[in-house]
Amino acid sequence: MTQDEFTKARRKMESMRASTTDDNAAFADSDKSNVKIYFLTVPKYYEVVYILFHTGMRISEFCGLTLRDIDLENKVINIDHQLQRTSDMRLVIESTKTNAGTRKLPMTEDVAQCFRAIIEDREPPKVERVIDGYSGF
């Protein structure tokens, strides 16, 4: 996602109401090609939105995940940092917002399948980005 796409999506998301249980159920039961995502109407982001809905992760926590943080065998997600953008547009890794934010999240098989799909579709980077010692985003 480009910075412009992210900014537009964030603005649109901030102006919308919070989703309800019915909204989440409708999203979860939808066919990928027909999903109407509130802040992005692009089916390729289905897995990301599904993971966010079903884990409660913050977007910054999700964006900061590395391949080492996702244990598909034991179905656990390690959350101990987040990816942030500074006012001068640099990307930095920060600790979670609170001590309670540092956690290991269990994942359902559906969430694990979404992670597998994202990882399989991930194009190998020409140059692996390293941010504050973290890589494999």
Number of C-alpha atoms within 10 A of each C-alpha: 7 6 9 9 10 13 12 13 15 13 11 13 14 11 9 10 8 10 10 9 9 9 12 14 10 13 20 16 10 12 12 15 11 11 18 16 14 16 17 19 14 13 15 12 15 21 20 16 19 18 20 15 16 14 15 11 16 15 14 16 24 20 15 23 21 15 13 12 17 20 15 16 7 10 15 17 23 17 21 19 22 20 22 18 11 9 7 6 9 9 14 16 17 15 15 18 13 7 9 8 15 16 14 14 15 15 20 14 11 13 21 22 15 18 21 15 12 16 13 10 9 10 8 10 9 6 6 10 12 12 15 11 8 16 14 15 19
